[in-house]
Amino acid sequence: MSHLLDDPLPDGVYTPEEAAIIRYTQKSTRMEPIDAKTYAELEAHFNAGQIVDLCLIVGLSNMVNRFHATFQTDVDAATLAAVEAGNQEPGVCPIPLPGQLTD
């Protein structure tokens, strides 16, 4: 998780399949065009149906995240406690929680 924002991705951290998914997800989330190289990388590991599923999952996740970011929805106490506990561990995802964001 700690390298999901890295661009380029570090060598040896992800399998080729995982790296293809992450690079696609980064581009899709940033609303960058999915170029032939990115698509070919997916196509080397996944069939057309799996790529469609990936596209739908990434798109749905982005929609849900944008909804929550817009309306700053509350997180239930149990989930928040689990996330905060996880953030105290070394090597855990560096993406800040909403309360940690700065302008």
N, C-alpha and C positions, 0 to 999 in steps of 0.2 A: 504494500500500500504506500510505503514512503516514497516510491519512485513514480507514482502515477502522473505527477505533474511534470516530470522530467521530459525535456525535448531537446535532443534525442534521448531515447530510453537507453539506460546503461546496458552494456553487453553482459550476458550471462545471468541476468536476474530473472528473466521471463523465458518461458519456452517460446519457440517461434509462433505457435498458435496464439498464446497469450499476448505476445508483442503485436501481432497483427490486429487483434481485437482492441488493444489499448490505443494503437495509432489511429485506427478507424474511429474509436470513441472520442479521442481528443479532437480530431478534425470535425466530426459531427457536432460535438458539443460547442465547439468554437464557431460553428456554422461556416466552416471552410468547405470548398468544393472537394468532393471525393474523387481524386484524380485516378488515372488508370493504374498507377503504381500501387496505390493503397488498395484499390479493388483487386488487382492481381494478387497482392499479398494475401487477402482474404480468400480468394478463389483457390489459392494453392493449398489451403487447409480445410476449406468448408465448401459444401455444395450450395446451390442457389437458394434452397429452402432455408438452410441454416443462416445464410447471409441476410435473407429477408427477416428471419426471427431476430437476428442481432440488431438490424436496423430498427425494428419495432420496439425492442427492449430499450435501446439507447434513447430513441425518441420519446417513449413513454416516461422513462426516468427523467429526462430533461424537462418534460412538461410538468411532472409532479414537483420536481425541485424548483422550477420557476414559480409555480403556484405557491409553494410554501415560502419562498423568498419574498414574493410580493406581499403576502398577507401575514408574514412572520408568525406562522402558526406555532402553537405551543407543542412541546414534546412531552409525552407522559413521563412521570417521575422515574419509573423503572428503566425506561430506555435512556433517558438523560444520564442517570447514574451509571449505567453500563458504559456509555460512550465516554463519560468523564473519567471513569476508572481506567478504561483502555488508553486514553490519551496520556496517562501518567507512566505508561510503560515505554521503555526505550525502543526506538525503531517503529513506533506506531505512526500511522498516517499524519503528516504535518498540516493537513488542511484544517484551518481554524474553525471552531464552533461559532455560530452566529454571535454569541456574546463576546467573542474575542476579536471580531473584525474591527478594523480601524478605517476611518475615512481617508 
